[in-house]
Amino acid sequence: MAKYQQLIDRISQQIADEIWLPGEKLPSLREQVALSGMSLMTVMHAYQVLESQGWIQSRPQSGYFVAPRAEFLSQPASHQKVQLAESVDINAFIFDVLQACRDPEILPFGSAFPDPDLFPQRQLMRSLSAVSHTLTSSDALNNLPPGNEMLRKTLAQRYALQGVQVSPDEIVITNGAMEALNLSMQAVTEPGDWVIIENPCFYGALQVIERLKLKAVAIATDPRDGMDLDELERALARWPVKACWMMTNQQNPVGCTLTREKKQQLVALLEKHQVALIEDDVYSELYFGGDKPLPAKAFEQQGSVLHCSSFSKNLVAGFRVGWVAAGKHAQRIQRLQLMSTLATSAPMQLAIANYLGTRSYDTHLRRLRQALELRKNQARLSLRRHLPEGARINESHGGYFLWVELPGQINATDLYYQALRHGISIAPGKMFSSGDQYANYFRFNTAWEWDDKKEQAAATLGKLIASMR
């Protein structure tokens, strides 16, 4: 066993045994070097992994502290490791759930978006106003696929700051991440092809599979460690898979982030079998702690990773500006976009490029992460107060979703309909799987400011669940 893993196991066991309690400060990096006899790099790596797993959290200029009491769900033993779906029919149900979230009288815990009040709307409107006054007739042509040159260059620079080599020429600006993901899947598959997805997975993957008439191999995704790569390897050997759609950072709905080592293994395995990785990475900026997690694209050797992201979850939803760093598939993505949506709105591209040029983005992201971490902790504590015994909440160190397991065989879809009658929306587990394995789970959006109304809603959910036992 690697030395850093020994230290990870030791500290996590100490936290589990309550030698270190939530909120207590751990030995500093240098103190841990002296205590363990390991190198500074080994200790740093161990602390980073512990942070990514939610055991500890870093505070600027203060050190590392034990995170609030973590509860990691695991895959139930009864759940299938691999589930096949030769057809997917989920879009109508997803549409109904998302439509309910639009009602202003409904508390949108089932929504996929963060509270828009967390976004720098005034600054963005100033940027939009500034570019609107300078728009010319040639701007529409200049911002056709692959998109605005300055915006693509800025994105390439942000990749470079993480040590990821991405050329502006392989970046295609899209109408949000969903278009990037749709185009990516379309670029590497034909109707009837097999694709790998996570289970549970982001419902957008199920919608794309349904629309493109693909077949899915859904592989169990552990709420703490992510997809089982041994099962993935067996699936790749058994079926003629063309693509793998995964969220490697802050997976939706469970919240796990793959370790650096697991991302390396994932990319190497897919490259070995010549399978494209469609990496859905819309939540990577919403990490808690010191360091932004690397994308799997950082480890590619063959240009086969299509890295998709957007500004919708961390800056502004309404502008619908996303992108795909498509590697060797960039030209095909551009051609497909020209045949579908033609291009992303020129004013919106220009406004985002203008805003990024003000250098306010990273300041905004720091504030956003702090707010989301606070709200997530408040929501988690409230649910723990009100949910009945047997309900469990998965820990995830970032983002704004909680993945909740209901006790016994309580059906989350039934809970969804009952809660809706009380003005509360949740996202039932049925949305995130082509089967019924997650019928007793739901996703809960924590991005909204916690107040008495939401506290009462959590109490109502607890009473509804208790009445269903």
Secondary structure, 3 states (H helix, E strand, C coil): CCHHHHHHHHHHHHHHCCCCCCCCECCCHHHHHHHHCCCHHHHHHHHHHHHHCCCEEEECCCEEEECCCCCCCCCCCCCCCEEEECCCCCHHHHHHHHHHCCCCCCEECCCCCCCHHHCCHHHHHHHHHHHHCCCCCCHHHHCCCCCCHHHHHHHHHHHHHCCCCCCHHHEEEECHHHHHHHHHHHHHCCCCCEEEEEECCCHHHHHHHHHHCCEEEEEEEECCCEECHHHHHHHHHHCCEEEEEECCCCCCCCCCCCCHHHHHHHHHHHHHCCCEEEEECCCCCCECCCCCCCCHHHHCCCCCEEEEEECCCCCCCCCCCEEEECHHHHHHHHHHHHHCCCCCCHHHHHHHHHHHCCCCHHHHHHHHHHHHHHHHHHHHHHHHHHCCCCCEECCCCECCEEEEECCCCCCHHHHHHHHHHCCEECEEHHHHCCCCCCCCEEEEECCCCCCHHHHHHHHHHHHHHHHCC
